[in-house]
Amino acid sequence: MANVVVVGAQWGDEGKGKIVDWLSEQADIVARFQGGHNAGHTLVIDGKTYKLALLPSGVLRPSKLGVIGNGVVFDPQAFLDEVGRLRAQGVHVGPDNLRIAENVTLILPLHRELDSLRENASKANAIGTTQRGIGPAYEDKVGRRAIRLMDLADPDALPHKIDRLLAHHNALRRGFGLPEFDGAEIQKGLMALAPELLPYAEAVWRLLDQKRREGKRILFEGAQGALLDVDHGTYPYVTSSNTVAAQAATGTGMGPGAVGYVLGICKAYTTRVGAGPFPTELDNEVGRKIGERGREFGTNTGRPRRCGWFDAVLVRQTVRTCGIHGLALTKLDILDGFDTIEVCVGYMLDGKEIDYLPAGEGAQARIVPVYETIEGWKEPTANARSWADLPAQAVKYVRRVEELVGCPIALLSTSPEREDTILVQNPFEA
């Protein structure tokens, strides 16, 4: 399995950025395959913090090629702002080390505005989106009216495409009682961005196929988590794309046989941002303690994350829906010092015990977790780099997690630092 896919095995924010960065040392190419700039990845390298949203985590490593695949929705201004921030930190980003799928869907200002209008129209039924235009852009993609990166290279055909887009959006604007968009202004804005964006454009499917045939190693990087998948997540409290591992193929234009090893990332506890079901949520002092120690605030949004105990039922389910071969367990150090730790091993639903998360929104809301109590540990796990550095009870906790989810732990992360990682099984050599 020469290639590796990294996916979140919970609701996102599992620490994918650090793991992808750590693995990227062995990869030649790092490819993003879904999501947009709503994905916040924080990387700490030699004490310096980098925050990524749209760019593949591999851009921080010299000589690696970064790729943004067709499954991503791409905000041109957010991209240019992020590139500018990284350059200010001394990181080189240019067409020589980053390629963007020519058929990627663009997020326009009208998408961001519509996202905000919808989310704020009914607070009671808010999904909890980041209001960055992700959902509306995916809607336009599926509705076959999106503007794509390649369209900027054909300004003569662009007015027709913009008219088709605005036939939908201006009807919505009228419904909100707002003035309509001017197509000429939209084209003017896009043409101003075109010289900065088009040098990055590439037939990514062809590029990746060529690199694979040359024997290059590809690391596929997902955003969000499998429980936010539009099909397999806690619908409707999900993102607008498929976040499971199979999307790595579709979102880059490669066949499923090119995917290889699937590495799932999960925290040693559980967090979630925004609304939606959360069976093991701790709305108490313990939950607040986990949140404070884990610095559980969104990288991009700053929103506090809801915190709870590890849910083995959910992770076991995502192991299956993603075809996960091994897990990377992150933030084990946040559990240091607890006398006891609870792990969810099953659910009660209407008086019956079940071992999976039902698809229905109502059923998900009625779930009651069944817990197993595990003895905690007092010695620190922070900065551990080998099994020998871990307290015996922490090792027992990790082994019990493996048993409950039915999947081996391949990597263990004990701090945000790149090197504080315990390797059990190298995904590139599995």
C-alpha positions in Angstrom: 0.0 0.0 0.0 2.1 2.9 -1.3 -0.5 5.6 -0.7 -2.2 6.6 2.5 -5.6 8.3 3.2 -6.0 10.3 6.4 -9.6 10.8 7.6 -11.1 12.0 10.8 -12.9 9.2 12.7 -15.1 11.5 14.8 -16.7 15.0 14.2 -13.5 16.6 13.0 -10.8 18.5 15.0 -9.1 15.2 15.8 -5.6 16.5 15.1 -5.3 15.5 11.4 -3.0 18.4 10.6 -0.2 17.2 12.9 -0.5 13.6 11.7 -0.6 14.6 8.0 2.4 16.8 8.6 4.2 14.0 10.4 3.4 11.4 7.6 4.2 13.9 4.9 7.9 13.5 5.5 7.6 10.0 3.8 5.2 11.2 1.1 6.0 12.9 -2.2 2.6 14.5 -2.7 -0.1 15.6 -0.2 -3.5 16.0 -1.7 -6.7 17.6 -0.2 -9.8 15.8 -1.5 -12.9 17.5 0.0 -14.1 20.4 2.1 -13.1 24.0 2.0 -11.5 26.6 4.2 -13.8 25.6 7.0 -11.2 23.0 7.9 -8.8 24.3 10.6 -5.4 22.6 11.0 -3.0 23.8 13.6 0.6 22.6 13.3 3.4 23.2 15.9 6.9 22.8 14.4 9.9 23.7 16.5 7.8 25.8 18.8 6.3 27.8 15.9 2.6 27.6 15.2 1.1 27.4 11.7 -2.6 27.6 11.0 -3.9 26.1 7.8 -7.4 26.0 6.4 -7.5 25.3 2.6 -3.9 24.4 1.9 -2.6 20.8 2.2 -0.6 20.3 5.4 2.4 19.2 3.3 3.1 22.7 2.1 5.2 23.2 5.3 7.7 20.7 4.1 10.2 21.8 1.4 10.3 19.6 -1.7 6.8 18.2 -1.2 4.1 18.8 -3.8 0.7 20.0 -2.5 -2.5 19.3 -4.5 -6.0 20.7 -4.0 -8.3 18.2 -5.7 -11.6 18.7 -7.5 -13.6 17.5 -4.5 -12.7 20.7 -2.6 -14.7 23.9 -2.9 -12.2 26.7 -3.4 -12.4 30.3 -2.1 -10.0 32.4 -4.1 -9.7 35.2 -1.6 -9.3 32.9 1.3 -6.6 31.0 -0.6 -4.6 34.2 -1.4 -4.9 35.4 2.2 -3.6 32.0 3.5 -0.7 32.0 1.1 0.2 35.5 2.2 0.2 34.6 5.9 2.4 31.5 5.3 4.8 33.5 3.2 5.0 36.1 6.0 6.1 33.2 8.3 8.8 32.2 5.8 7.0 29.3 4.1 7.3 29.2 0.3 4.0 28.6 -1.6 3.9 28.8 -5.4 2.9 27.0 -8.6 6.1 25.0 -8.3 5.0 23.2 -5.1 1.2 23.6 -5.2 -1.3 22.6 -7.9 -5.1 23.1 -7.9 -7.6 21.1 -9.9 -8.7 23.1 -12.9 -12.3 21.7 -12.3 -12.4 22.8 -8.7 -15.6 24.7 -7.8 -15.2 28.3 -6.7 -16.7 29.8 -3.5 -17.8 33.4 -4.4 -18.8 36.2 -2.0 -22.5 35.5 -2.8 -22.0 32.0 -1.4 -20.7 33.4 1.9 -23.5 35.9 2.1 -26.2 33.3 1.4 -24.7 30.9 4.0 -24.9 33.7 6.7 -28.4 34.7 5.7 -29.7 31.1 6.0 -27.9 30.4 9.3 -29.1 33.6 10.9 -32.7 33.4 9.6 -33.8 30.8 12.1 -31.5 30.4 15.1 -33.7 27.6 16.5 -33.0 25.4 13.5 -29.4 26.5 12.8 -27.1 23.7 11.6 -24.0 25.3 13.0 -22.1 26.0 9.8 -19.0 28.2 9.7 -20.8 30.6 7.3 -18.0 30.5 4.8 -20.1 29.6 1.8 -19.2 25.9 1.8 -22.7 24.5 1.6 -24.1 26.9 -1.0 -21.0 26.3 -3.2 -21.6 22.5 -3.1 -25.2 23.1 -3.9 -24.3 25.1 -7.0 -21.8 22.3 -8.0 -24.5 19.7 -7.8 -27.0 22.1 -9.5 -24.6 22.4 -12.4 -24.4 26.1 -12.2 -21.0 26.5 -10.4 -18.1 28.7 -11.6 -15.0 26.6 -11.8 -11.3 27.6 -11.8 -10.9 26.7 -15.5 -13.7 29.1 -16.4 -11.4 32.1 -15.5 -9.3 31.2 -18.5 -12.3 31.7 -20.9 -13.6 35.2 -20.2 -15.8 35.2 -23.3 -17.8 32.3 -22.0 -18.0 33.6 -18.4 -20.9 36.0 -18.7 -23.2 33.1 -19.8 -22.1 31.0 -16.8 -22.6 33.9 -14.4 -26.1 34.5 -15.8 -26.9 30.9 -15.2 -25.6 31.1 -11.6 -27.5 34.4 -10.9 -30.8 33.0 -12.3 -30.8 30.9 -9.1 -29.2 33.3 -6.6 -31.0 36.5 -7.6 -34.3 34.6 -7.0 -33.1 33.8 -3.5 -32.1 37.4 -3.0 -35.5 38.6 -4.0 -37.0 36.2 -1.4 -34.9 37.8 1.3 -35.9 41.2 0.2 -32.4 42.1 -0.9 -31.0 43.8 -4.1 -29.9 41.5 -6.9 -26.3 40.8 -7.8 -24.7 42.4 -10.8 -23.2 39.8 -13.1 -20.7 42.4 -14.6 -19.4 43.1 -11.1 -18.9 39.4 -10.4 -17.0 38.9 -13.6 -14.8 42.0 -12.9 -13.9 40.5 -9.5 -13.1 37.1 -11.0 -11.0 38.5 -13.8 -8.9 40.5 -11.3 -8.1 37.3 -9.5 -7.5 35.2 -12.6 -3.8 36.1 -13.1 -3.0 35.1 -9.5 -4.9 31.8 -9.6 -4.5 30.3 -13.1 -0.8 29.6 -12.8 -1.8 27.0 -10.2 -4.4 25.3 -12.4 -3.7 21.6 -13.4 -5.5 18.5 -14.6 -5.0 17.0 -11.2 -6.3 13.6 -12.1 -3.7 13.3 -14.8 -0.9 14.6 -12.7 -1.6 12.2 -9.8 -2.0 9.3 -12.2 1.4 10.1 -13.7 3.1 10.5 -10.3 1.6 7.2 -9.1 2.9 5.4 -12.2 6.4 6.9 -11.4 6.2 5.2 -7.9 5.6 8.4 -6.0 3.9 8.2 -2.6 0.6 10.1 -2.3 -0.9 11.2 1.1 -4.6 12.0 0.8 -5.7 14.6 3.3 -9.4 14.8 4.4 -11.1 17.6 6.3 -13.7 17.5 9.0 -14.6 14.0 10.2 -16.5 10.9 9.1 -19.4 11.7 11.4 -19.9 14.9 9.4 -20.3 13.0 6.1 -23.4 14.2 4.2 -24.5 10.5 3.8 -23.0 8.7 6.8 -22.9 11.4 9.4 -25.4 12.8 11.9 -27.6 14.3 9.2 -28.7 17.2 9.0 -25.9 18.3 11.4 -23.2 17.5 8.9 -21.0 19.2 6.3 -21.9 19.4 2.6 -19.5 16.8 1.2 -18.5 13.2 1.6 -15.8 13.0 4.3 -15.3 9.2 4.3 -12.2 7.6 2.8 -13.8 6.7 -0.5 -14.0 10.4 -1.3 -10.2 10.4 -1.7 -10.6 8.7 -5.0 -13.5 10.7 -6.3 -12.2 14.0 -5.0 -8.9 13.7 -6.8 -9.9 11.9 -10.0 -8.1 8.7 -9.1 -9.5 5.2 -9.2 -10.3 3.5 -5.8 -7.4 1.1 -6.3 -5.0 4.0 -5.8 -6.2 4.8 -2.3 -4.2 2.2 -0.3 -4.0 2.4 3.5 -6.7 4.3 5.4 -5.5 5.9 8.6 -8.3 7.2 10.9 -7.6 10.0 13.4 -9.4 10.2 16.7 -8.9 11.9 20.0 -8.6 10.0 23.3 -11.9 11.7 24.1 -14.6 13.2 21.9 -15.4 16.8 20.8 -17.9 18.4 18.5 -18.5 22.0 17.2 -21.9 23.3 16.5 -25.3 21.7 16.9 -26.3 18.1 16.6 -26.4 14.9 18.7 -23.5 14.1 21.0 -24.3 11.0 23.2 -21.2 11.3 25.5 -21.2 15.1 25.9 -20.2 16.3 29.4 -22.1 19.5 30.1 -20.4 19.8 33.5 -17.1 20.6 35.3 -15.4 17.5 33.8 -16.3 18.5 30.3 -15.1 22.1 30.9 -11.8 20.7 32.4 -11.2 18.6 29.2 -12.0 21.6 27.0 -9.6 23.9 28.9 -6.8 21.4 29.1 -7.2 20.5 25.4 -7.6 24.1 24.3 -10.8 23.1 22.5 -11.5 26.1 20.4 -11.9 26.1 16.6 -8.7 27.0 14.7 -10.6 29.2 12.2 -13.8 30.1 14.1 -12.7 30.4 17.7 -15.9 28.6 18.7 -15.6 26.5 21.9 -16.0 22.8 21.2 -18.4 20.6 23.1 -16.4 17.9 25.0 -17.2 14.4 26.2 -15.8 10.9 26.9 -14.5 8.6 24.2 -17.3 7.0 22.2 -16.2 3.6 21.0 -19.5 2.9 19.3 -19.1 5.9 17.0 -15.4 5.2 16.2 -16.2 1.5 15.6 -18.8 2.6 13.1 -16.5 5.0 11.2 -13.8 2.3 11.1 -16.3 0.3 9.0 -17.8 3.1 6.9 -14.2 4.3 6.0 -12.5 1.0 5.8 -9.9 2.1 8.3 -6.8 -0.1 8.6 -5.3 1.7 11.6 -6.0 4.6 14.0 -3.9 7.5 15.2 -5.0 8.3 18.8 -4.3 12.0 19.7 -4.4 14.1 22.8 -3.9 11.2 25.2 -2.1 13.7 27.5 -5.3 15.6 28.1 -6.6 12.7 30.2 -3.5 12.7 32.5 -4.5 13.0 36.2 -8.1 11.8 36.1 -8.9 9.2 38.8 -11.3 7.4 36.5 -12.1 7.6 32.8 -15.4 6.7 31.2 -15.7 5.0 27.8 -19.0 4.6 25.9 -19.3 0.9 24.9 -22.9 0.8 23.8 -26.2 2.7 23.6 -29.7 2.4 25.1 -32.5 3.5 22.7 -36.1 3.3 24.0 -35.2 0.6 26.5 -33.1 -1.5 24.1 -29.4 -1.8 23.9 -27.9 -1.2 20.4 -24.3 -1.1 19.2 -24.5 1.5 16.4 -25.7 5.0 15.8 -29.1 5.0 14.1 -29.6 7.2 11.1 -32.7 9.0 12.3 -32.4 12.4 13.8 -35.0 11.7 16.5 -33.4 8.4 17.4 -30.0 10.0 17.7 -31.4 12.6 20.1 -32.8 9.8 22.4 -29.6 7.8 22.7 -28.4 7.1 26.2 -24.7 6.0 26.5 -23.6 2.9 28.3 -20.3 3.5 30.0 -17.4 1.3 31.2 -15.2 2.8 33.9 -11.4 2.6 33.4 -8.8 3.5 36.0 -6.9 6.7 35.2 -3.2 7.5 35.7 -1.3 10.2 37.5 2.0 10.1 35.7 2.3 12.4 32.7 2.0 11.1 29.1 2.8 14.5 27.6 5.8 14.5 25.2 6.1 10.7 25.4 7.9 9.2 22.3 7.8 5.5 23.1 5.6 3.0 24.8 8.2 2.8 27.6 7.5 6.5 28.4 3.8 5.8 29.1 2.3 4.9 32.4 1.1 1.3 32.5 -2.5 2.4 33.0 -2.4 4.7 30.0 -1.2 1.7 27.9 -4.1 -0.3 29.2 -6.5 2.5 28.2 -5.1 2.5 24.6 -5.3 -1.3 24.4 -8.9 -1.2 25.6 -9.8 1.4 22.9 -8.3 -1.0 20.3 -10.5 -3.8 21.5 -13.7 -1.8 21.6 -13.3 -0.2 18.1 -11.9 -3.4 16.5 -9.0 -1.6 15.0 -5.3 -1.3 15.9 -3.6 1.9 17.0 -1.0 2.7 14.4 0.2 6.1 15.9 -0.1 7.8 19.2 0.2 11.5 19.7 1.1 13.0 23.0 1.4 16.7 22.3 0.9 19.2 19.4 4.7 19.0 18.6 5.6 17.1 15.4 8.1 14.8 17.1 5.9 13.8 20.1 4.5 10.8 18.3 4.7 7.1 19.0 4.9 5.0 15.9 3.4 1.5 16.2 2.8 0.7 12.5 4.0 2.8 9.6 1.0 3.3 7.3 3.3 3.7 4.3 4.9 0.3 5.0 1.8 -1.7 6.1 
